[in-house]
Amino acid sequence: MFYAILAYHVEETVQSWTPDEDAAVMKDLLEINDRLTRAGKLGPAARLGETAKAVTLRGPGDGMVIDGPFAETKEQLLGLYVLDCANQDEAI
C-alpha cells in the first residue's frame, strides 16, 4: 500500500531560513530519506518550489493553465514523500 506524507509549513518561515539553517533541515531529511531507501520503503519524494511560481491545470483535454494555487491557508504544501508500507501503522 502506498502512503503519501505531505510536508506543510509556513512558506514565509521556510524562505526566511539562512542557507545554513536550510542545509541543517535538509541534512536531517536526507538522513530519513536514506533510512527509508535502505528499507525499500521510499518512493517518489520532492521538495516543491515556491508557491508564487506555481500554476494550476484545470479542465478536460488540454485544459487551461492558470496562475495559482490560491489557497486561503496559513501553511503551504512544500514537499511530499510516497512510502510503500504494509499498513498505516508502519507508515506512521
PDB file of N, CA, C and O in Angstrom, chain B, residues numbered from 101:
ATOM      1  N   MET B 101       0.853  -1.165   0.000  1.00  0.00           N
ATOM      2  CA  MET B 101       0.000   0.000   0.000  1.00  0.00           C
ATOM      3  C   MET B 101       0.904   1.235   0.000  1.00  0.00           C
ATOM      4  O   MET B 101       1.908   1.285   0.711  1.00  0.00           O
ATOM      5  N   PHE B 102       0.536   2.212  -0.797  1.00  0.00           N
ATOM      6  CA  PHE B 102       1.288   3.456  -0.843  1.00  0.00           C
ATOM      7  C   PHE B 102       0.641   4.484   0.076  1.00  0.00           C
ATOM      8  O   PHE B 102      -0.584   4.594   0.143  1.00  0.00           O
ATOM      9  N   TYR B 103       1.474   5.228   0.776  1.00  0.00           N
ATOM     10  CA  TYR B 103       1.023   6.296   1.666  1.00  0.00           C
ATOM     11  C   TYR B 103       1.779   7.567   1.289  1.00  0.00           C
ATOM     12  O   TYR B 103       2.974   7.530   0.998  1.00  0.00           O
ATOM     13  N   ALA B 104       1.077   8.672   1.297  1.00  0.00           N
ATOM     14  CA  ALA B 104       1.704   9.961   0.998  1.00  0.00           C
ATOM     15  C   ALA B 104       1.893  10.735   2.291  1.00  0.00           C
ATOM     16  O   ALA B 104       0.968  10.865   3.093  1.00  0.00           O
ATOM     17  N   ILE B 105       3.083  11.239   2.481  1.00  0.00           N
ATOM     18  CA  ILE B 105       3.370  12.165   3.574  1.00  0.00           C
ATOM     19  C   ILE B 105       3.484  13.538   2.926  1.00  0.00           C
ATOM     20  O   ILE B 105       4.359  13.767   2.092  1.00  0.00           O
ATOM     21  N   LEU B 106       2.610  14.432   3.305  1.00  0.00           N
ATOM     22  CA  LEU B 106       2.610  15.780   2.747  1.00  0.00           C
ATOM     23  C   LEU B 106       3.261  16.714   3.749  1.00  0.00           C
ATOM     24  O   LEU B 106       2.861  16.758   4.913  1.00  0.00           O
ATOM     25  N   ALA B 107       4.261  17.461   3.306  1.00  0.00           N
ATOM     26  CA  ALA B 107       5.026  18.341   4.189  1.00  0.00           C
ATOM     27  C   ALA B 107       4.506  19.771   4.063  1.00  0.00           C
ATOM     28  O   ALA B 107       4.743  20.452   3.066  1.00  0.00           O
ATOM     29  N   TYR B 108       3.798  20.202   5.089  1.00  0.00           N
ATOM     30  CA  TYR B 108       3.260  21.560   5.131  1.00  0.00           C
ATOM     31  C   TYR B 108       4.076  22.407   6.096  1.00  0.00           C
ATOM     32  O   TYR B 108       4.568  21.908   7.108  1.00  0.00           O
ATOM     33  N   HIS B 109       4.216  23.683   5.781  1.00  0.00           N
ATOM     34  CA  HIS B 109       4.888  24.623   6.670  1.00  0.00           C
ATOM     35  C   HIS B 109       4.484  26.027   6.234  1.00  0.00           C
ATOM     36  O   HIS B 109       3.923  26.215   5.155  1.00  0.00           O
ATOM     37  N   VAL B 110       4.770  26.990   7.068  1.00  0.00           N
ATOM     38  CA  VAL B 110       4.541  28.387   6.707  1.00  0.00           C
ATOM     39  C   VAL B 110       5.664  28.789   5.748  1.00  0.00           C
ATOM     40  O   VAL B 110       6.831  28.868   6.131  1.00  0.00           O
ATOM     41  N   GLU B 111       5.283  29.038   4.499  1.00  0.00           N
ATOM     42  CA  GLU B 111       6.281  29.278   3.452  1.00  0.00           C
ATOM     43  C   GLU B 111       7.198  30.456   3.789  1.00  0.00           C
ATOM     44  O   GLU B 111       8.400  30.389   3.534  1.00  0.00           O
ATOM     45  N   GLU B 112       6.657  31.515   4.348  1.00  0.00           N
ATOM     46  CA  GLU B 112       7.489  32.680   4.696  1.00  0.00           C
ATOM     47  C   GLU B 112       8.567  32.303   5.702  1.00  0.00           C
ATOM     48  O   GLU B 112       9.682  32.822   5.644  1.00  0.00           O
ATOM     49  N   THR B 113       8.244  31.407   6.619  1.00  0.00           N
ATOM     50  CA  THR B 113       9.230  30.954   7.600  1.00  0.00           C
ATOM     51  C   THR B 113      10.348  30.192   6.912  1.00  0.00           C
ATOM     52  O   THR B 113      11.525  30.445   7.167  1.00  0.00           O
ATOM     53  N   VAL B 114       9.988  29.263   6.042  1.00  0.00           N
ATOM     54  CA  VAL B 114      10.988  28.466   5.341  1.00  0.00           C
ATOM     55  C   VAL B 114      11.870  29.359   4.469  1.00  0.00           C
ATOM     56  O   VAL B 114      13.084  29.166   4.410  1.00  0.00           O
ATOM     57  N   GLN B 115      11.269  30.325   3.801  1.00  0.00           N
ATOM     58  CA  GLN B 115      12.040  31.222   2.931  1.00  0.00           C
ATOM     59  C   GLN B 115      12.934  32.174   3.726  1.00  0.00           C
ATOM     60  O   GLN B 115      13.875  32.748   3.179  1.00  0.00           O
ATOM     61  N   SER B 116      12.640  32.338   5.013  1.00  0.00           N
ATOM     62  CA  SER B 116      13.458  33.240   5.838  1.00  0.00           C
ATOM     63  C   SER B 116      14.695  32.540   6.404  1.00  0.00           C
ATOM     64  O   SER B 116      15.577  33.201   6.952  1.00  0.00           O
ATOM     65  N   TRP B 117      14.773  31.209   6.279  1.00  0.00           N
ATOM     66  CA  TRP B 117      15.923  30.491   6.803  1.00  0.00           C
ATOM     67  C   TRP B 117      17.196  30.901   6.072  1.00  0.00           C
ATOM     68  O   TRP B 117      17.183  31.148   4.866  1.00  0.00           O
ATOM     69  N   THR B 118      18.286  30.969   6.814  1.00  0.00           N
ATOM     70  CA  THR B 118      19.587  31.206   6.193  1.00  0.00           C
ATOM     71  C   THR B 118      19.977  29.942   5.422  1.00  0.00           C
ATOM     72  O   THR B 118      19.406  28.877   5.655  1.00  0.00           O
ATOM     73  N   PRO B 119      20.937  30.050   4.517  1.00  0.00           N
ATOM     74  CA  PRO B 119      21.395  28.841   3.822  1.00  0.00           C
ATOM     75  C   PRO B 119      21.857  27.748   4.792  1.00  0.00           C
ATOM     76  O   PRO B 119      21.638  26.565   4.534  1.00  0.00           O
ATOM     77  N   ASP B 120      22.492  28.131   5.902  1.00  0.00           N
ATOM     78  CA  ASP B 120      22.941  27.139   6.875  1.00  0.00           C
ATOM     79  C   ASP B 120      21.762  26.477   7.582  1.00  0.00           C
ATOM     80  O   ASP B 120      21.783  25.268   7.812  1.00  0.00           O
ATOM     81  N   GLU B 121      20.735  27.252   7.930  1.00  0.00           N
ATOM     82  CA  GLU B 121      19.540  26.684   8.568  1.00  0.00           C
ATOM     83  C   GLU B 121      18.828  25.725   7.613  1.00  0.00           C
ATOM     84  O   GLU B 121      18.401  24.642   8.014  1.00  0.00           O
ATOM     85  N   ASP B 122      18.705  26.129   6.360  1.00  0.00           N
ATOM     86  CA  ASP B 122      18.065  25.274   5.361  1.00  0.00           C
ATOM     87  C   ASP B 122      18.866  23.992   5.167  1.00  0.00           C
ATOM     88  O   ASP B 122      18.290  22.908   5.072  1.00  0.00           O
ATOM     89  N   ALA B 123      20.182  24.109   5.108  1.00  0.00           N
ATOM     90  CA  ALA B 123      21.038  22.936   4.922  1.00  0.00           C
ATOM     91  C   ALA B 123      20.907  21.980   6.105  1.00  0.00           C
ATOM     92  O   ALA B 123      20.932  20.764   5.916  1.00  0.00           O
ATOM     93  N   ALA B 124      20.769  22.507   7.318  1.00  0.00           N
ATOM     94  CA  ALA B 124      20.616  21.659   8.503  1.00  0.00           C
ATOM     95  C   ALA B 124      19.306  20.873   8.442  1.00  0.00           C
ATOM     96  O   ALA B 124      19.275  19.688   8.774  1.00  0.00           O
ATOM     97  N   VAL B 125      18.232  21.528   8.021  1.00  0.00           N
ATOM     98  CA  VAL B 125      16.945  20.841   7.879  1.00  0.00           C
ATOM     99  C   VAL B 125      17.053  19.763   6.806  1.00  0.00           C
ATOM    100  O   VAL B 125      16.605  18.634   7.009  1.00  0.00           O
ATOM    101  N   MET B 126      17.645  20.108   5.668  1.00  0.00           N
ATOM    102  CA  MET B 126      17.775  19.149   4.577  1.00  0.00           C
ATOM    103  C   MET B 126      18.667  17.972   4.974  1.00  0.00           C
ATOM    104  O   MET B 126      18.412  16.842   4.559  1.00  0.00           O
ATOM    105  N   LYS B 127      19.707  18.223   5.770  1.00  0.00           N
ATOM    106  CA  LYS B 127      20.575  17.133   6.245  1.00  0.00           C
ATOM    107  C   LYS B 127      19.751  16.129   7.037  1.00  0.00           C
ATOM    108  O   LYS B 127      19.878  14.922   6.831  1.00  0.00           O
ATOM    109  N   ASP B 128      18.900  16.620   7.949  1.00  0.00           N
ATOM    110  CA  ASP B 128      18.046  15.726   8.739  1.00  0.00           C
ATOM    111  C   ASP B 128      17.084  14.958   7.838  1.00  0.00           C
ATOM    112  O   ASP B 128      16.894  13.754   8.011  1.00  0.00           O
ATOM    113  N   LEU B 129      16.476  15.655   6.876  1.00  0.00           N
ATOM    114  CA  LEU B 129      15.534  14.999   5.974  1.00  0.00           C
ATOM    115  C   LEU B 129      16.225  13.942   5.115  1.00  0.00           C
ATOM    116  O   LEU B 129      15.660  12.878   4.864  1.00  0.00           O
ATOM    117  N   LEU B 130      17.442  14.231   4.667  1.00  0.00           N
ATOM    118  CA  LEU B 130      18.166  13.270   3.831  1.00  0.00           C
ATOM    119  C   LEU B 130      18.556  12.024   4.622  1.00  0.00           C
ATOM    120  O   LEU B 130      18.629  10.934   4.056  1.00  0.00           O
ATOM    121  N   GLU B 131      18.807  12.172   5.927  1.00  0.00           N
ATOM    122  CA  GLU B 131      19.073  11.001   6.765  1.00  0.00           C
ATOM    123  C   GLU B 131      17.837  10.104   6.815  1.00  0.00           C
ATOM    124  O   GLU B 131      17.949   8.880   6.742  1.00  0.00           O
ATOM    125  N   ILE B 132      16.662  10.715   6.939  1.00  0.00           N
ATOM    126  CA  ILE B 132      15.416   9.943   6.930  1.00  0.00           C
ATOM    127  C   ILE B 132      15.215   9.301   5.563  1.00  0.00           C
ATOM    128  O   ILE B 132      14.842   8.131   5.471  1.00  0.00           O
ATOM    129  N   ASN B 133      15.465  10.072   4.495  1.00  0.00           N
ATOM    130  CA  ASN B 133      15.350   9.524   3.134  1.00  0.00           C
ATOM    131  C   ASN B 133      16.255   8.305   2.968  1.00  0.00           C
ATOM    132  O   ASN B 133      15.831   7.285   2.426  1.00  0.00           O
ATOM    133  N   ASP B 134      17.498   8.409   3.432  1.00  0.00           N
ATOM    134  CA  ASP B 134      18.448   7.303   3.300  1.00  0.00           C
ATOM    135  C   ASP B 134      17.956   6.072   4.056  1.00  0.00           C
ATOM    136  O   ASP B 134      18.042   4.956   3.545  1.00  0.00           O
ATOM    137  N   ARG B 135      17.442   6.268   5.271  1.00  0.00           N
ATOM    138  CA  ARG B 135      16.938   5.149   6.072  1.00  0.00           C
ATOM    139  C   ARG B 135      15.769   4.468   5.366  1.00  0.00           C
ATOM    140  O   ARG B 135      15.717   3.241   5.285  1.00  0.00           O
ATOM    141  N   LEU B 136      14.830   5.270   4.855  1.00  0.00           N
ATOM    142  CA  LEU B 136      13.671   4.714   4.158  1.00  0.00           C
ATOM    143  C   LEU B 136      14.068   4.032   2.850  1.00  0.00           C
ATOM    144  O   LEU B 136      13.475   3.020   2.477  1.00  0.00           O
ATOM    145  N   THR B 137      15.059   4.572   2.155  1.00  0.00           N
ATOM    146  CA  THR B 137      15.547   3.966   0.917  1.00  0.00           C
ATOM    147  C   THR B 137      16.192   2.620   1.202  1.00  0.00           C
ATOM    148  O   THR B 137      15.933   1.642   0.499  1.00  0.00           O
ATOM    149  N   ARG B 138      17.042   2.564   2.241  1.00  0.00           N
ATOM    150  CA  ARG B 138      17.682   1.292   2.606  1.00  0.00           C
ATOM    151  C   ARG B 138      16.645   0.230   2.972  1.00  0.00           C
ATOM    152  O   ARG B 138      16.840  -0.957   2.713  1.00  0.00           O
ATOM    153  N   ALA B 139      15.540   0.672   3.579  1.00  0.00           N
ATOM    154  CA  ALA B 139      14.478  -0.261   3.968  1.00  0.00           C
ATOM    155  C   ALA B 139      13.564  -0.609   2.789  1.00  0.00           C
ATOM    156  O   ALA B 139      12.663  -1.435   2.932  1.00  0.00           O
ATOM    157  N   GLY B 140      13.789   0.016   1.625  1.00  0.00           N
ATOM    158  CA  GLY B 140      12.953  -0.246   0.452  1.00  0.00           C
ATOM    159  C   GLY B 140      11.558   0.338   0.566  1.00  0.00           C
ATOM    160  O   GLY B 140      10.627  -0.154  -0.072  1.00  0.00           O
ATOM    161  N   LYS B 141      11.402   1.379   1.368  1.00  0.00           N
ATOM    162  CA  LYS B 141      10.080   1.960   1.626  1.00  0.00           C
ATOM    163  C   LYS B 141       9.834   3.266   0.882  1.00  0.00           C
ATOM    164  O   LYS B 141       8.682   3.648   0.681  1.00  0.00           O
ATOM    165  N   LEU B 142      10.896   3.960   0.467  1.00  0.00           N
ATOM    166  CA  LEU B 142      10.733   5.298  -0.099  1.00  0.00           C
ATOM    167  C   LEU B 142      10.461   5.245  -1.592  1.00  0.00           C
ATOM    168  O   LEU B 142      11.229   4.664  -2.358  1.00  0.00           O
ATOM    169  N   GLY B 143       9.367   5.855  -1.988  1.00  0.00           N
ATOM    170  CA  GLY B 143       9.042   6.032  -3.397  1.00  0.00           C
ATOM    171  C   GLY B 143       9.429   7.440  -3.810  1.00  0.00           C
ATOM    172  O   GLY B 143      10.401   7.990  -3.292  1.00  0.00           O
ATOM    173  N   PRO B 144       8.688   8.028  -4.730  1.00  0.00           N
ATOM    174  CA  PRO B 144       8.992   9.392  -5.149  1.00  0.00           C
ATOM    175  C   PRO B 144       8.909  10.373  -3.981  1.00  0.00           C
ATOM    176  O   PRO B 144       8.055  10.244  -3.103  1.00  0.00           O
ATOM    177  N   ALA B 145       9.800  11.342  -3.989  1.00  0.00           N
ATOM    178  CA  ALA B 145       9.807  12.407  -2.986  1.00  0.00           C
ATOM    179  C   ALA B 145      10.220  13.692  -3.690  1.00  0.00           C
ATOM    180  O   ALA B 145      11.014  13.660  -4.630  1.00  0.00           O
ATOM    181  N   ALA B 146       9.691  14.808  -3.246  1.00  0.00           N
ATOM    182  CA  ALA B 146      10.016  16.069  -3.908  1.00  0.00           C
ATOM    183  C   ALA B 146       9.905  17.233  -2.942  1.00  0.00           C
ATOM    184  O   ALA B 146       8.988  17.301  -2.122  1.00  0.00           O
ATOM    185  N   ARG B 147      10.855  18.142  -3.055  1.00  0.00           N
ATOM    186  CA  ARG B 147      10.747  19.428  -2.390  1.00  0.00           C
ATOM    187  C   ARG B 147      10.205  20.371  -3.448  1.00  0.00           C
ATOM    188  O   ARG B 147      10.823  20.559  -4.496  1.00  0.00           O
ATOM    189  N   LEU B 148       9.066  20.955  -3.180  1.00  0.00           N
ATOM    190  CA  LEU B 148       8.407  21.792  -4.169  1.00  0.00           C
ATOM    191  C   LEU B 148       8.965  23.203  -4.146  1.00  0.00           C
ATOM    192  O   LEU B 148       9.487  23.661  -3.129  1.00  0.00           O
ATOM    193  N   GLY B 149       8.851  23.883  -5.270  1.00  0.00           N
ATOM    194  CA  GLY B 149       9.282  25.277  -5.364  1.00  0.00           C
ATOM    195  C   GLY B 149       8.289  26.203  -4.685  1.00  0.00           C
ATOM    196  O   GLY B 149       7.252  25.768  -4.184  1.00  0.00           O
ATOM    197  N   GLU B 150       8.619  27.471  -4.676  1.00  0.00           N
ATOM    198  CA  GLU B 150       7.760  28.445  -4.002  1.00  0.00           C
ATOM    199  C   GLU B 150       6.398  28.554  -4.687  1.00  0.00           C
ATOM    200  O   GLU B 150       6.290  28.447  -5.909  1.00  0.00           O
ATOM    201  N   THR B 151       5.369  28.767  -3.879  1.00  0.00           N
ATOM    202  CA  THR B 151       4.010  28.773  -4.407  1.00  0.00           C
ATOM    203  C   THR B 151       3.752  29.951  -5.344  1.00  0.00           C
ATOM    204  O   THR B 151       2.862  29.881  -6.191  1.00  0.00           O
ATOM    205  N   ALA B 152       4.516  31.024  -5.203  1.00  0.00           N
ATOM    206  CA  ALA B 152       4.317  32.187  -6.080  1.00  0.00           C
ATOM    207  C   ALA B 152       4.603  31.846  -7.546  1.00  0.00           C
ATOM    208  O   ALA B 152       4.139  32.542  -8.449  1.00  0.00           O
ATOM    209  N   LYS B 153       5.364  30.783  -7.778  1.00  0.00           N
ATOM    210  CA  LYS B 153       5.694  30.380  -9.151  1.00  0.00           C
ATOM    211  C   LYS B 153       4.843  29.206  -9.626  1.00  0.00           C
ATOM    212  O   LYS B 153       5.054  28.695 -10.726  1.00  0.00           O
ATOM    213  N   ALA B 154       3.882  28.773  -8.805  1.00  0.00           N
ATOM    214  CA  ALA B 154       3.059  27.611  -9.146  1.00  0.00           C
ATOM    215  C   ALA B 154       1.999  27.972 -10.177  1.00  0.00           C
ATOM    216  O   ALA B 154       1.583  29.125 -10.293  1.00  0.00           O
ATOM    217  N   VAL B 155       1.576  26.962 -10.919  1.00  0.00           N
ATOM    218  CA  VAL B 155       0.445  27.080 -11.835  1.00  0.00           C
ATOM    219  C   VAL B 155      -0.481  25.900 -11.594  1.00  0.00           C
ATOM    220  O   VAL B 155      -0.084  24.888 -11.017  1.00  0.00           O
ATOM    221  N   THR B 156      -1.714  26.044 -12.040  1.00  0.00           N
ATOM    222  CA  THR B 156      -2.719  25.001 -11.902  1.00  0.00           C
ATOM    223  C   THR B 156      -3.264  24.656 -13.276  1.00  0.00           C
ATOM    224  O   THR B 156      -3.553  25.544 -14.079  1.00  0.00           O
ATOM    225  N   LEU B 157      -3.403  23.376 -13.542  1.00  0.00           N
ATOM    226  CA  LEU B 157      -4.010  22.912 -14.787  1.00  0.00           C
ATOM    227  C   LEU B 157      -5.449  22.535 -14.477  1.00  0.00           C
ATOM    228  O   LEU B 157      -5.704  21.695 -13.614  1.00  0.00           O
ATOM    229  N   ARG B 158      -6.390  23.154 -15.180  1.00  0.00           N
ATOM    230  CA  ARG B 158      -7.813  22.904 -14.945  1.00  0.00           C
ATOM    231  C   ARG B 158      -8.512  22.581 -16.249  1.00  0.00           C
ATOM    232  O   ARG B 158      -8.162  23.088 -17.315  1.00  0.00           O
ATOM    233  N   GLY B 159      -9.510  21.722 -16.130  1.00  0.00           N
ATOM    234  CA  GLY B 159     -10.372  21.435 -17.266  1.00  0.00           C
ATOM    235  C   GLY B 159     -10.023  20.158 -17.986  1.00  0.00           C
ATOM    236  O   GLY B 159      -8.952  19.589 -17.776  1.00  0.00           O
ATOM    237  N   PRO B 160     -10.930  19.705 -18.839  1.00  0.00           N
ATOM    238  CA  PRO B 160     -10.732  18.469 -19.591  1.00  0.00           C
ATOM    239  C   PRO B 160      -9.782  18.666 -20.775  1.00  0.00           C
ATOM    240  O   PRO B 160      -9.474  19.791 -21.169  1.00  0.00           O
ATOM    241  N   GLY B 161      -9.337  17.561 -21.318  1.00  0.00           N
ATOM    242  CA  GLY B 161      -8.487  17.619 -22.508  1.00  0.00           C
ATOM    243  C   GLY B 161      -7.188  18.339 -22.232  1.00  0.00           C
ATOM    244  O   GLY B 161      -6.494  18.038 -21.261  1.00  0.00           O
ATOM    245  N   ASP B 162      -6.856  19.303 -23.096  1.00  0.00           N
ATOM    246  CA  ASP B 162      -5.633  20.066 -22.906  1.00  0.00           C
ATOM    247  C   ASP B 162      -5.717  20.957 -21.677  1.00  0.00           C
ATOM    248  O   ASP B 162      -4.690  21.375 -21.142  1.00  0.00           O
ATOM    249  N   GLY B 163      -6.927  21.250 -21.227  1.00  0.00           N
ATOM    250  CA  GLY B 163      -7.099  22.067 -20.037  1.00  0.00           C
ATOM    251  C   GLY B 163      -6.660  23.497 -20.241  1.00  0.00           C
ATOM    252  O   GLY B 163      -6.360  23.933 -21.352  1.00  0.00           O
ATOM    253  N   MET B 164      -6.633  24.211 -19.137  1.00  0.00           N
ATOM    254  CA  MET B 164      -6.230  25.610 -19.152  1.00  0.00           C
ATOM    255  C   MET B 164      -5.249  25.805 -17.999  1.00  0.00           C
ATOM    256  O   MET B 164      -5.536  25.412 -16.868  1.00  0.00           O
ATOM    257  N   VAL B 165      -4.105  26.402 -18.274  1.00  0.00           N
ATOM    258  CA  VAL B 165      -3.104  26.674 -17.244  1.00  0.00           C
ATOM    259  C   VAL B 165      -3.358  28.072 -16.702  1.00  0.00           C
ATOM    260  O   VAL B 165      -3.415  29.049 -17.449  1.00  0.00           O
ATOM    261  N   ILE B 166      -3.510  28.142 -15.378  1.00  0.00           N
ATOM    262  CA  ILE B 166      -3.741  29.437 -14.733  1.00  0.00           C
ATOM    263  C   ILE B 166      -2.733  29.623 -13.604  1.00  0.00           C
ATOM    264  O   ILE B 166      -2.166  28.653 -13.101  1.00  0.00           O
ATOM    265  N   ASP B 167      -2.517  30.861 -13.216  1.00  0.00           N
ATOM    266  CA  ASP B 167      -1.659  31.134 -12.072  1.00  0.00           C
ATOM    267  C   ASP B 167      -2.293  30.523 -10.838  1.00  0.00           C
ATOM    268  O   ASP B 167      -3.512  30.369 -10.758  1.00  0.00           O
ATOM    269  N   GLY B 168      -1.462  30.184  -9.893  1.00  0.00           N
ATOM    270  CA  GLY B 168      -2.003  29.661  -8.642  1.00  0.00           C
ATOM    271  C   GLY B 168      -1.171  28.488  -8.189  1.00  0.00           C
ATOM    272  O   GLY B 168      -0.191  28.167  -8.861  1.00  0.00           O
ATOM    273  N   PRO B 169      -1.481  27.854  -7.140  1.00  0.00           N
ATOM    274  CA  PRO B 169      -2.763  27.851  -6.432  1.00  0.00           C
ATOM    275  C   PRO B 169      -2.938  29.087  -5.561  1.00  0.00           C
ATOM    276  O   PRO B 169      -1.972  29.758  -5.195  1.00  0.00           O
ATOM    277  N   PHE B 170      -4.173  29.363  -5.246  1.00  0.00           N
ATOM    278  CA  PHE B 170      -4.512  30.489  -4.390  1.00  0.00           C
ATOM    279  C   PHE B 170      -5.282  29.997  -3.175  1.00  0.00           C
ATOM    280  O   PHE B 170      -6.408  30.427  -2.927  1.00  0.00           O
ATOM    281  N   ALA B 171      -4.676  29.105  -2.429  1.00  0.00           N
ATOM    282  CA  ALA B 171      -5.333  28.560  -1.240  1.00  0.00           C
ATOM    283  C   ALA B 171      -5.314  29.592  -0.124  1.00  0.00           C
ATOM    284  O   ALA B 171      -4.307  30.263   0.104  1.00  0.00           O
ATOM    285  N   GLU B 172      -6.422  29.705   0.555  1.00  0.00           N
ATOM    286  CA  GLU B 172      -6.527  30.619   1.694  1.00  0.00           C
ATOM    287  C   GLU B 172      -6.097  29.875   2.952  1.00  0.00           C
ATOM    288  O   GLU B 172      -6.926  29.564   3.807  1.00  0.00           O
ATOM    289  N   THR B 173      -4.810  29.592   3.066  1.00  0.00           N
ATOM    290  CA  THR B 173      -4.293  28.858   4.207  1.00  0.00           C
ATOM    291  C   THR B 173      -3.062  29.558   4.757  1.00  0.00           C
ATOM    292  O   THR B 173      -2.436  30.370   4.077  1.00  0.00           O
ATOM    293  N   LYS B 174      -2.725  29.230   5.999  1.00  0.00           N
ATOM    294  CA  LYS B 174      -1.517  29.777   6.605  1.00  0.00           C
ATOM    295  C   LYS B 174      -0.295  28.965   6.222  1.00  0.00           C
ATOM    296  O   LYS B 174       0.824  29.480   6.220  1.00  0.00           O
ATOM    297  N   GLU B 175      -0.505  27.695   5.896  1.00  0.00           N
ATOM    298  CA  GLU B 175       0.594  26.818   5.539  1.00  0.00           C
ATOM    299  C   GLU B 175       0.455  26.379   4.090  1.00  0.00           C
ATOM    300  O   GLU B 175      -0.650  26.277   3.556  1.00  0.00           O
ATOM    301  N   GLN B 176       1.594  26.123   3.467  1.00  0.00           N
ATOM    302  CA  GLN B 176       1.607  25.693   2.081  1.00  0.00           C
ATOM    303  C   GLN B 176       2.227  24.304   1.988  1.00  0.00           C
ATOM    304  O   GLN B 176       3.034  23.913   2.831  1.00  0.00           O
ATOM    305  N   LEU B 177       1.839  23.564   0.948  1.00  0.00           N
ATOM    306  CA  LEU B 177       2.447  22.265   0.684  1.00  0.00           C
ATOM    307  C   LEU B 177       3.830  22.519   0.097  1.00  0.00           C
ATOM    308  O   LEU B 177       3.957  23.067  -0.998  1.00  0.00           O
ATOM    309  N   LEU B 178       4.865  22.118   0.833  1.00  0.00           N
ATOM    310  CA  LEU B 178       6.230  22.401   0.415  1.00  0.00           C
ATOM    311  C   LEU B 178       6.979  21.166  -0.059  1.00  0.00           C
ATOM    312  O   LEU B 178       8.090  21.268  -0.578  1.00  0.00           O
ATOM    313  N   GLY B 179       6.369  20.000   0.120  1.00  0.00           N
ATOM    314  CA  GLY B 179       7.031  18.786  -0.324  1.00  0.00           C
ATOM    315  C   GLY B 179       6.163  17.575  -0.062  1.00  0.00           C
ATOM    316  O   GLY B 179       5.118  17.672   0.582  1.00  0.00           O
ATOM    317  N   LEU B 180       6.609  16.422  -0.571  1.00  0.00           N
ATOM    318  CA  LEU B 180       5.857  15.198  -0.362  1.00  0.00           C
ATOM    319  C   LEU B 180       6.771  13.998  -0.461  1.00  0.00           C
ATOM    320  O   LEU B 180       7.823  14.036  -1.099  1.00  0.00           O
ATOM    321  N   TYR B 181       6.334  12.924   0.193  1.00  0.00           N
ATOM    322  CA  TYR B 181       7.007  11.638   0.148  1.00  0.00           C
ATOM    323  C   TYR B 181       5.954  10.578  -0.138  1.00  0.00           C
ATOM    324  O   TYR B 181       4.817  10.696   0.321  1.00  0.00           O
ATOM    325  N   VAL B 182       6.310   9.565  -0.874  1.00  0.00           N
ATOM    326  CA  VAL B 182       5.432   8.414  -1.069  1.00  0.00           C
ATOM    327  C   VAL B 182       6.150   7.217  -0.446  1.00  0.00           C
ATOM    328  O   VAL B 182       7.286   6.905  -0.804  1.00  0.00           O
ATOM    329  N   LEU B 183       5.469   6.552   0.493  1.00  0.00           N
ATOM    330  CA  LEU B 183       6.035   5.392   1.170  1.00  0.00           C
ATOM    331  C   LEU B 183       5.275   4.140   0.769  1.00  0.00           C
ATOM    332  O   LEU B 183       4.054   4.173   0.612  1.00  0.00           O
ATOM    333  N   ASP B 184       5.987   3.046   0.603  1.00  0.00           N
ATOM    334  CA  ASP B 184       5.391   1.746   0.317  1.00  0.00           C
ATOM    335  C   ASP B 184       5.462   0.939   1.609  1.00  0.00           C
ATOM    336  O   ASP B 184       6.511   0.392   1.949  1.00  0.00           O
ATOM    337  N   CYS B 185       4.343   0.867   2.325  1.00  0.00           N
ATOM    338  CA  CYS B 185       4.309   0.221   3.643  1.00  0.00           C
ATOM    339  C   CYS B 185       3.209  -0.820   3.683  1.00  0.00           C
ATOM    340  O   CYS B 185       2.255  -0.771   2.907  1.00  0.00           O
ATOM    341  N   ALA B 186       3.358  -1.758   4.597  1.00  0.00           N
ATOM    342  CA  ALA B 186       2.380  -2.844   4.731  1.00  0.00           C
ATOM    343  C   ALA B 186       1.033  -2.339   5.237  1.00  0.00           C
ATOM    344  O   ALA B 186      -0.014  -2.874   4.873  1.00  0.00           O
ATOM    345  N   ASN B 187       1.064  -1.299   6.083  1.00  0.00           N
ATOM    346  CA  ASN B 187      -0.177  -0.792   6.664  1.00  0.00           C
ATOM    347  C   ASN B 187       0.036   0.631   7.182  1.00  0.00           C
ATOM    348  O   ASN B 187       1.148   1.156   7.138  1.00  0.00           O
ATOM    349  N   GLN B 188      -1.022   1.236   7.665  1.00  0.00           N
ATOM    350  CA  GLN B 188      -0.954   2.619   8.140  1.00  0.00           C
ATOM    351  C   GLN B 188      -0.033   2.758   9.342  1.00  0.00           C
ATOM    352  O   GLN B 188       0.695   3.746   9.449  1.00  0.00           O
ATOM    353  N   ASP B 189      -0.052   1.792  10.242  1.00  0.00           N
ATOM    354  CA  ASP B 189       0.819   1.874  11.419  1.00  0.00           C
ATOM    355  C   ASP B 189       2.282   1.941  11.013  1.00  0.00           C
ATOM    356  O   ASP B 189       3.047   2.717  11.586  1.00  0.00           O
ATOM    357  N   GLU B 190       2.683   1.136  10.029  1.00  0.00           N
ATOM    358  CA  GLU B 190       4.063   1.166   9.567  1.00  0.00           C
ATOM    359  C   GLU B 190       4.391   2.522   8.936  1.00  0.00           C
ATOM    360  O   GLU B 190       5.486   3.047   9.138  1.00  0.00           O
ATOM    361  N   ALA B 191       3.462   3.083   8.185  1.00  0.00           N
ATOM    362  CA  ALA B 191       3.687   4.378   7.541  1.00  0.00           C
ATOM    363  C   ALA B 191       3.876   5.477   8.590  1.00  0.00           C
ATOM    364  O   ALA B 191       4.739   6.345   8.452  1.00  0.00           O
ATOM    365  N   ILE B 192       3.069   5.422   9.617  1.00  0.00           N
ATOM    366  CA  ILE B 192       3.168   6.436  10.681  1.00  0.00           C
ATOM    367  C   ILE B 192       4.481   6.282  11.426  1.00  0.00           C
ATOM    368  O   ILE B 192       4.756   7.038  12.357  1.00  0.00           O
TER     369      ILE B 192
END
